[in-house]
Amino acid sequence: MSPGTGWTAGQLLAAEQLRALAEASDGAIELIGGPTPAWLGSYAQFDVSLDLHGLPHVEAGIEVRARERFLIDVPPQFPFRLPTVRVRHTRWAGTAHVQWRRLLCLYAAPSTRWVPGDGMRGYIGRLKFWLEKAALGQLDPDDQPLHPPVAYVLGGGKVVVRPDLGDRVPWAVEPGLPVRALLGLCEQDGDRLDIVAWMDVDTYKRRVDAGDPPVDADGIPYVAAAVVLLSSVIAFEYPDEARELADGLTAAGLSRDELLELVGVVAHGNTVAAGRSVVTPGDDAGAPAELPEGPGGAPLLVLVGTPSRRVAAGGPRLAHLVAWRLDDLGGKITALLGDVEEGVSARLDEIRRDVK
């Protein structure tokens, strides 16, 4: 910290650079306030207004007013660490590269795109470039890799995906196909799952029902994981609650019932656990036991894949996968749904409806 100021030399440098830019801009850049303490602890916040009148705009782009205000938070290590920028409003929420409804993601790869020597001049220039592209709906042009949806890591294990999806993605199976469901077959090592193969849902269900679940080379049954592949992106920021995820998948073409059936198949199949040396839930008295890991002692996962990067310009999109782990209650409910087969009796069908 600099003596008597509370700000680092880097933050004072940012303040000096912003003042100089404002003085030389003839009103195009206005420094309204700062530095003041920011929401990010030791960051210094600057309130900046930019003149954006006449910015070209298309219907698919964000709507930019003639003048917009931005809150720029500068870290203590500036310029060796880049600032963050956000807006007070939520008019741009849901737009690609807008996180938490207000935070603007200016650099897809900050470690390679941010140049410390450019300082605040370079940062303001990047912000204006971002606004120009956003207003034209060109933040994700066809000749550039898509930024994958943002997923905030909350713990709950590890997933390693080994095989390629190849032509199993819906946009390769059939043009215009909105969604396709698969199962990932996994080897389990504690809280780590390695997906080693893909399987159709119907094939997996028939084998489990016949007492012949898929097994590895040592005869150990695989853990199954639900996989939903979409031809569209349901959001730039993925939700962390099952209800919100189900809403997004419904809008993309997979109904709640279809999602529940898929996860029910996985939960039921994973209770075939004896071959993995995992004790099937339930005690000697027949009362249900707790499921600290999930049905059959395996984490219950839902993976969602969306179109992302291309191998080459004009080539097919690859899928970007993100995994969710259902909690204990979700595991119990979906395991019950998978255990109660449809069409056996009217009473069991009624139970299935209640479970859903």
N, C-alpha and C positions, 0 to 999 in steps of 0.2 A: 504494500500500500504506500502511496505517496504521503509524506507527513502532512497532517492537518486536513486532509481531503477525504480519506476513507476510500478513495478510488485508486486503482493501480495505474501505472504509467501507461499501459495499453488502453485503458478506458479513458484516460485524459486525452490520449492521442486521438481516439475516436471522436471525442467531443470537439476537439480542435478541428479535425477534418470536416465534421458535419457543419460547424460554424462557417468554415471557409467555403464549403460548397454552397451553403445558403446565401452567403454574401455575394458570390460570383454568379448566381443562377438567375438573377433578375426576377425573383418571385417563383420560379419553377420549383424550387425546393425551399421549404420553410421549416426551421427548427422551432417547434412550439415549446418544448420543454426538455429538461434533462441536463445532466444525468440525475436520475432518482433511483432509489432501490427498486429492483424488479422482482417479479414473482419467482424467478429462478435463483433465489438466495443472494449470492454475491454478485450477480449480474447487475449492470448499470442500464437503466431504461432511458431511451430517447423517444420523444413524441415528434414524429416527422410528418409533414404534409407535402404531397406531390401534386403538381399541376398535370392533369391527364386529359384535358379537353382535346377533342379531335382524334382520340385514339380509335383506330379502326375496330369495328365490332361486327360479329356475325351472330346469328341466332343460337348456334351451338356453343358460343363462348360465354364467359362471365360478363355481367353488366358492370361497367366501370363508370363511375361518376366523374364529372369534370375535375373534381378535386377529392382525393382520398387521403385519409390519415392512417399511419402505420406506427406500431410500437416496436422499436428495434431494441433488443436486449443484447448487450455486449458483454462477453465473458471477461473475467480478469486477465486471461492469457491473450487477449486480442493484441496483435493481429494474427497470432499463430493458431488461434482457434476462431472460427467464424461466428458472427452473431446469429441470432434467430429473429424472425420478424412475424408479427401477427396483427390482426385487425380486431377492432372492438365489436364489429357486427358479425352476423352469421349469413350474410347474403351469398357467400361463396361456398357455404357448407355443401358437401357432396361432390364438389369438383375435384378432379384428379389433382394430387399434390397439395391438397388442403387438409391438414390433419387437425383432429380435435375441434373441427368446425371453424377454427380461426387461424391456425398456424400454417404459414406458407412454406412449402418445401421448395427452396430455390435451386438446390443443387442435388441431382440424383446421386452423384458421387463426390461428396465434399472433399475427400482426401486427395482427389486428383484435380478437381475443378477449382477449388478455392486457392487463390494466389495471395499470400499474406502481403506482398508488396503493393497490391492494388488498394488495400485499405478500404475506407468507407466509400471512396469514389467508385471502386470496383463493385462494392456491395450494392450501392444505390443503382448503379448501372445494371447489375444483374436483376434487381427487383423490377426495374422498368422493363427489361427484356422479358421477364416472367409475365408481367401484366399484359404486355403486347401479345405474347403467344396465347395467354389464357383468354383474352378478349376475342381472339381469332379461333379459339378451340383447337390450338395446335400444340398443346403441351405434350401430347403423345403422337407425333407424326408417324405415318406408316413406315417410313424408312429408318426408324429408330426403335430400339428395344423398349417395350412397355415397362413402366415402373410397376412392380408387383404390388398388390394390395398390402397395406400396412397391417401387421399383426404384432401386438405388444405381448412379449413373452411373460407369462405368468407362472412358469414352472409346470410341474406335473409330468416329468419324464422326458425321454428323448426318442426321436423317430429318425431313422436313417433309411432313405429310399434308394435301393440299389438298382432295380430294373427300370428301363425307360418305358414310358407309356406308349410310345410309337403311334400307330394308327388307331389306338383305342380311344383317343380323344373324340368327342362328339363332332367337332368341326372337320375331322378326317373321315368319320364313319358316314356322315350324310350331311350335305350342305344345308344349313338352316336348323339342324337338330340342336335344340336348346340345352339338353342335359343328358348325361348318361351315368348310370350307377355301376360300380364295380366293387370287388373286394380285394384288399391287399392281404396277402398271406405273409405272416411275420414270424420271425424267430425271436423269442423273448429271452432277455438276460436282465433280470431284475426290473428296473423301470425303463429299460431301453428295449425298443422294438426295431428290428431290421426288416423292412419289407423286401422280400426276395422274389415274389411272383405276384401276378394278377390273376383273378379268376372271375368268371361271370357269376352273378348272384344266384341264378337258378341252378347252375351246376353245383355250386357250393351247398346250396340248401338240399338238393337231392342226395348228395353224398353224406351230409350230416344225418339226414333222416334215415338213410340206409345203414347207419353205423359205420360208415367208411369215410371219416373226415380226412382232408388232405394232410399228409405227413411229410416230414423231411427224410433225408437219407437214413437217419437212425430210427425212423418209425415214430418220431415224436410229433404229435399234432401241432399244426401251425396255429398261432393266434390270428384271428381275422380282424380286419379293420375296415370300416365302411368308407367308401371313396365315392364322392360326388364330383363329376367333371362337368363344368359349365362352359358354354360358348360365349358367355358374357361375364363381365365383372359386376358383382352384386354391390360393391362399395369400394371406395378407395381405402377406407379403414374398416377392418373386420370387427364385428362385435365379439364380446367375450361372454355373452349369455345365450343359452340354447334358444330361448324364445325369439330373440332378435336374429339369430342365425337362421332359424326356421322361417321367419318372415322373409329374409333375403332370398333363401332358396325357393320359397313359394313364388316370389316375384320372378325368379329366373326360370321357373318351369317345373320344379319338383315340389309336389304338394306335401303338406304336413303328414298325411296318411302314408304317402310313399316313403318319406324320410323315416317315420316311425317303424314301418315294416322293414326297411333296410337295416336300421340299427337293431331291431328285434332279431333279425336273422343272425346278425353278428353276435349279439349277446347270448342267444341260445346256443350257437355253435361253440362259443368259447367256454361254455359250461362243461363241454366234453374235455375234462381236464386231467383225467387220471394218467394219460400217457405223458403229460408234462410234469408229473410228480407234484401236481398242485391239488390240494384238498378241495373238493367241490363244496361250496358253502352249504351249511346245514350241520346240526349236531346230532348226537346219538338219539336224542328224543324226537328228532324230526322238526324241531323248531328252526326257522331260518337264522343263519348266523350273519354277522356283519360282513360287508364286502369292502375291506380296506383297499383292495386293488381294483376290483371290478368283477363282473361275472366270470367264474372259473379262475379267479386269481390273476386275470389279465386286464391291463388297462383298456377301457372301452373308448375307442377313438373314432372320430369322424374327420376325414380328410376332404378338403375342397380344393379342386384344381381349376384354375382360370387361365385363359390364353395370355401368354407373356412374350418371351423373347422369340425371335426367329433365328434359325441357324444361319441363313443367308438372306440377303435382300430379295423380297418377293417369295420366299419360301414359306412353309407352313409354320404356324405358331407352336411353340413348345408350351407345356403346362407348368404353371407355378403352383406348388402344393403347400397348403397350410393345414396343420392338424389341431383339432380340439379334443380335449379329454373330458368326458362326462363325469360328473361327480357320483358319489355312492348311490344317492337316491335315483339318479338317472339310470344307473346300471341296474338297480333292482327293478325299476319299472319296465325297462326295455327287455330285460331277461324274462320277466313274467309275460310280456307280450309275445316274445318269441316262443315261449313254452306252450302257450295256449293256441293250438292250431285252429285255423279258421275252417268252418264247415263241418266240424265233428258233431256239434249239437247246438240247438238254439241257445241253451244256457251258457255254453262256452263262448258263443259269439257275442252274447250280451256282456260277458266278463271282458272280452277284448275291447268292446266299445267303451266300457267304463275305464279300462286302463288307458286308452287313448285320451 
